[in-house]
Amino acid sequence: MSLNLQYIVKEGLLGLRRTRVATFVTVSTVAVTFAILGFFLLLTANVGQFVGFFQEKMRIDVFIDNSLSGPSTRMLEQQLLQCPGVKSVDFISSEKAMELFKHDFGEDPMEILGENPLPSSFHVYLKENYHSPKKAGHVVACLKSKSGVDDVIYHGRLFHLMHQYRRGLFIGTFVLFIIILMAALFLVSNTLRLTIHAQKEKIAIMELVGATPAFIRRPYLIQGILQGLMGGSISAMFIWITVSFIRVRFPTLLLVPFWVTVFPPALGVILGYIGSILSIRRFLNT
């Protein structure tokens, strides 16, 4: 390690020691805010996963004319698959529909009516980017236009609700992310600003003896990066411990993306760097 780098790292660490109280407050606050953000992102990821899973199971029921022959039914199935946005099509014969009815309701309509009143149908599942009400409506129009289709049952309100929930999750996550990002940046920047203000005479002397702005700035950059890294690492550790405890009790309850524990330290480093630059710019002509 060069003497220059040794000085930069040493001064950065000493800066943390000189402002222990301010550093403790900043690191603690960053850790708490990042932990809140991490848990919210974890909750959002799991709710989003649930909504996505539910959307995949949502379907459009296409009832067909029972007079269609086997080849005509298979031809209609291929035509339905050609509609934009259709992911898959499952054929449900009238006999299978009766079996499903008996299983779900425990009754046999044939005992009362003497015949099977349930028509054959297709369960149509949509591609992921066609779950919005507008695009699903286009698919329904395409399905209705096919010859041999008797009726199309489309739960438009349910599609609308799922789309709204997913959209609300995205907007809420984005807003909270920006708020916490600005709060953490404000904390790191102001802590370093107090540190630099207390050493403004030292900075002035270094400028007089010919130290470059970059040389003066680097120890404070190290200090800001370390503050952000420590706060982010503490929050990541807290999230990991909490999630591990929950998963011991409820193994399948939470989906834990890898980035949930990596994201806070990485974001802390970035914010620490940016906060350092913003705070020292006031004292240097750069």
Steps between C-alpha positions, in 0.01 A plus 500: 500500500642839399555772757235712329238226530607426858445865592157510333375184674653601835345848489165356399500264799621774734215718377254239624670498840504879526125521448392186686163631612405640160627187327304276738182699441546496123588130477213406732249711310618370163476144635144555623381674183661236277351222713155655457562526126629143486197357680266703281675376186483146636128538569447654156690216330291238678167674441600558138589133468161403643314739271700373202423140594131584536500679164652194334210291632239749377328387184239581241231235452397444139182292464450330165211363301444138611417408141864543398672176401838388629700630202310831508573535871872442444499752215330755725764437766774588249311815402473607864874451545562740212336789686768748618572460872376141536755289685321164515160341447353204693201315360234405758246253364146497634578172678807648670301810589246275671776325699638836612149614601448187710838545665441867582133487606447135595182474293408325174270709274436196282300340783258792478509595132569159350766643269825693514414873478863618501650605166852431380740790538855621477698648788712773344808626688673824408864598463653701785488837322133456406355504852402866485124561448556678167712228343284222645200673343668479158555128552133454592393679180723268297360190673141608440566546130578132445234283337366233735538712815169516685596729790807650667513553876751771590539611862596855409467640853739239637756578229462869582551445874814289450640758262429782747660312790817437301514860382443630853782281632740636240411864568513455879839328482643769272378789721632342820830420330549863397408630847741268680769564241481877554488460879811281506682735263409798720629326813834394354556835332425707811709284732800544273424870465531539879826305496644709218384825661687409819814448292466795265819657635691180429357494148602864447857426612520198267387720212764760585781242496391380158276198568267438208121499552493132401759413767303689768169349392597131502508435878149644530383283212634198687322616814167541322532165322578326830200658671269389221655154488469448875139617509408286199681194634332525840157527336577203271609292799186591692280410201682168456468407868131594511417314179697193616303494825169527315596226253588263785143530624336534157733350233282577198358832611755737346669520166840662566670646189880511519508876444310572824818447708749627237311814407531700829884488529544579129253789521670620819836522323349697213316740731808545718705593197242745364443652846872554544531683171202723579626588849859584411415700188417796724852517638701441186501695179406195290 
